[in-house]
Amino acid sequence: MKERLCARNEVERREAGYLSRYAVLSARTRGRAFPEEPCLVRTEFQRDRDRIIHSKAFRRLKHKTQVFIAPEGDHYRTRLTHTLEVAQIARTVARALRLNEDLTEAIALGHDLGHTPFGHAGEEVLNKVFPPGFRHNEQSLRIVEKLEGDKGLNLTWEVRDGILNHTGPGKPATLEGRIVKIADRIAYINHDIDDAIRAGIIGVADLPRESIQILGDRHKTRINTMVLDLIEQSWDKPEIAMSETVRQATDELRNFLFQHVYIGSLAKKEEQKARRIIKILYQYYLENPASLPLEQQKKAEREGLARCVVDYVAGMTDRFAIKTFENYFLPLPWADA
């Protein structure tokens, strides 16, 4: 019966016959920190994808800032919608290059699990106040290795490597991970332009003319240009890269966003308040550890109070951080007994 049900074997056979010589085959994963019995239906990377999607950390992304803090409009991106856009772009590229789409998707879905409330503003605060420093990619890895479900998700080595190295100077060991690293940039550059135009912070005419001439003057056109160029330049090669022309145009758009959206724009007008919330909550829990949930108090005995406070605050959604701050530091309305 088990042999007849083992659809995983058929998937692995198809991978071996179809995928590129540069792809990571599911059957050849470097494995998990704690060995497990294989699933009869899903490959190892499909299991990782499913574990990430079903995690609490993944669900919390829907209430975490991408660029705009607590936007009132329904169409602004959140950290969750950003993650889904990265996964869609990365899967498209991986499929076209005959790389492992399941591995690519798992990395993409898990890459931002460690983001703080209020986006990079929260990350910068925790990096300053927590002596060892704080980086969201490292926190994403910590979530899947230790924090989620109290024991971690026990993901495969390739997925953990891709999550850790999706940003910063590190280079993913797999081509699938390298796709996610570039897809992340393609996604946020384009959707942040879209959101900033929607918010009236910039206009289409403000975008760098030379970049627009190369990439296109519409949201979907720019993404299509970047993706097609990435596929063409990486076809049947042991590397993932854009052409120099498209890469420079993409970098110019990114620099434009830093100058006109990410730093000092109306999109950031609430950031000082957000930074203050994160800093005060961190200090409060250090001084009042009994206010932490019992689970966190027990962890503090093993790993140290500061480490557990950072884990707790970083895991908050925007609205939970605001509500917690209000409960501790703002007067509550009087209610009759």
PECOR-V598920 format. One record per pair of residues at least 12 apart in sequence whose C-alpha atoms are under 6 Angstrom apart, sorted by the first residue. I is the first residue (numbers start at 1). J is the second residue. If there is no record, write none. Layout:
i->(I:I)
j->(J:J)
//
This chain:
i->(6:6:7:8:8:8:8:19:19:20:20:23:23:30:31:31:32:32:32:45:45:46:48:49:57:61:61:62:62:63:64:64:64:64:64:65:65:65:65:66:66:66:68:76:83:86:86:86:87:87:89:90:90:90:97:104:107:107:107:108:111:113:114:114:114:115:116:117:117:117:118:122:137:138:141:162:166:211:229:230)
j->(40:41:41:40:41:42:43:98:99:98:99:99:100:157:156:157:155:156:157:102:103:102:155:106:113:79:80:78:80:317:78:79:117:317:318:78:79:118:119:78:79:119:267:195:109:183:184:187:105:108:183:179:180:183:235:176:159:162:163:180:163:140:136:139:140:136:314:316:317:318:318:275:164:164:164:177:181:249:242:242)
//
